[in-house]
Amino acid sequence: MISTRGRYALRVMMDLAEQDGEGKQRTPLKDIAERQGISKKYLEILVKELVNAGLITGVSGKGGGYRLCRKADEYSVGEILELMEGSLASVACLAGDTIGCEQAAGCRTLPMWEEFDRLTHDFFYGKKLSDLIG
């Protein structure tokens, strides 16, 4: 399940893209919070992670705000969601950061989960930020 962190991060990124975020204009966080109906305090946490990951830039003070580092069509939804959510794996044994499952060698459902995860990955990485604002 995608949490509010992932969904709100997408909304922030979409908002910045709609405000010409990859240009010279910077968008104040208070404006994003008002447009999106999300607490500014909560957004401060999210944008810090987006800045640290190099997806957006931010400047404090007068004339400050946030903007995208790249064009909207250069961001995949998958990269944004994985940054905020961590692994999008459907089951723990495919999360990558877990110890191998003792049942994996004989697990008859593992191929189904692997296929589902490939579909999910391909879906989210096939969608661009620009697709969401188009």
C-alpha positions as CSV (number, residue, x, y, z in Angstrom):
1,M,0.0,0.0,0.0
2,I,1.3,3.5,-0.9
3,S,1.2,5.7,2.2
4,T,0.5,9.4,2.5
5,R,4.2,10.0,2.3
6,G,4.4,8.7,-1.3
7,R,1.1,10.2,-2.4
8,Y,1.9,13.6,-0.9
9,A,5.4,13.6,-2.4
10,L,3.8,13.0,-5.8
11,R,1.4,15.9,-5.2
12,V,4.3,18.2,-4.3
13,M,6.2,17.2,-7.4
14,M,3.2,17.6,-9.6
15,D,2.5,21.0,-8.1
16,L,6.1,22.1,-8.7
17,A,5.9,20.9,-12.3
18,E,2.6,22.8,-12.8
19,Q,4.2,26.0,-11.5
20,D,7.0,25.7,-14.0
21,G,9.2,24.2,-11.3
22,E,12.1,23.4,-13.7
23,G,12.4,27.0,-14.8
24,K,13.7,30.0,-12.8
25,Q,10.6,30.3,-10.6
26,R,10.7,29.0,-7.1
27,T,7.5,28.0,-5.4
28,P,7.1,28.8,-1.7
29,L,6.1,25.8,0.4
30,K,3.2,27.7,1.9
31,D,1.7,28.0,-1.5
32,I,2.0,24.3,-2.2
33,A,0.5,23.5,1.2
34,E,-2.5,25.8,0.5
35,R,-3.1,24.4,-3.0
36,Q,-2.8,20.8,-2.0
37,G,-4.6,21.1,1.4
38,I,-1.6,19.5,3.2
39,S,0.0,20.7,6.4
40,K,3.1,22.9,5.8
41,K,4.8,21.2,8.7
42,Y,4.3,17.8,7.1
43,L,5.4,19.1,3.7
44,E,8.7,20.4,5.3
45,I,9.6,16.8,6.2
46,L,8.8,15.5,2.7
47,V,10.6,18.3,0.8
48,K,13.7,17.8,2.9
49,E,13.9,14.2,1.7
50,L,13.2,15.3,-1.9
51,V,16.0,17.9,-1.7
52,N,18.4,15.4,-0.1
53,A,17.7,13.0,-2.9
54,G,18.4,15.6,-5.5
55,L,14.9,15.6,-7.0
56,I,14.2,19.2,-6.1
57,T,16.2,22.3,-5.0
58,G,15.2,24.7,-2.2
59,V,16.3,28.2,-1.2
60,S,15.3,29.8,2.1
61,G,14.4,33.5,2.7
62,K,12.9,36.2,0.5
63,G,12.3,34.9,-3.0
64,G,12.9,31.4,-1.8
65,G,11.0,28.2,-2.4
66,Y,11.4,25.0,-4.3
67,R,11.7,23.9,-7.9
68,L,12.3,20.7,-9.8
69,C,15.9,19.8,-10.8
70,R,14.9,18.3,-14.1
71,K,12.0,18.5,-16.6
72,A,8.8,16.7,-15.5
73,D,9.2,14.1,-18.2
74,E,12.5,13.1,-16.7
75,Y,11.0,11.9,-13.4
76,S,9.4,8.5,-13.1
77,V,6.6,8.0,-10.6
78,G,8.5,4.9,-9.5
79,E,11.6,6.8,-8.4
80,I,9.5,9.2,-6.3
81,L,7.5,6.5,-4.7
82,E,10.5,4.3,-3.9
83,L,12.3,7.3,-2.4
84,M,9.4,8.0,0.0
85,E,8.2,4.4,0.6
86,G,11.3,2.3,0.3
87,S,10.8,-1.0,-1.5
88,L,7.6,-1.4,-3.3
89,A,7.9,-5.2,-3.1
90,S,4.6,-7.0,-2.5
91,V,6.0,-9.6,-0.2
92,A,8.8,-9.5,2.4
93,C,11.0,-12.1,0.6
94,L,11.3,-9.8,-2.4
95,A,12.0,-6.6,-0.5
96,G,15.7,-7.0,-1.0
97,D,16.7,-5.9,2.5
98,T,15.5,-9.1,4.2
99,I,17.2,-12.4,4.9
100,G,16.4,-15.0,2.3
101,C,13.3,-17.0,2.8
102,E,13.9,-20.6,3.9
103,Q,11.0,-21.6,1.6
104,A,12.2,-19.8,-1.5
105,A,13.7,-22.8,-3.3
106,G,10.4,-24.8,-3.1
107,C,7.9,-21.9,-3.0
108,R,5.3,-22.4,-5.7
109,T,3.9,-18.9,-5.2
110,L,7.2,-17.0,-5.6
111,P,7.1,-16.8,-9.4
112,M,3.7,-15.2,-9.1
113,W,5.0,-12.6,-6.7
114,E,8.0,-11.9,-8.8
115,E,5.8,-11.4,-11.9
116,F,3.5,-9.1,-9.9
117,D,6.4,-7.1,-8.7
118,R,7.8,-6.7,-12.2
119,L,4.4,-5.5,-13.4
120,T,4.2,-3.0,-10.5
121,H,7.8,-1.8,-11.1
122,D,7.2,-1.4,-14.9
123,F,3.9,0.4,-14.3
124,F,5.3,3.0,-11.9
125,Y,8.6,3.4,-13.7
126,G,6.8,3.7,-17.0
127,K,4.7,6.6,-15.7
128,K,6.4,10.0,-15.9
129,L,5.6,13.0,-13.7
130,S,4.5,14.8,-16.9
131,D,1.9,12.1,-17.5
132,L,0.2,13.0,-14.3
133,I,0.0,16.7,-15.1
134,G,-0.7,16.3,-18.8
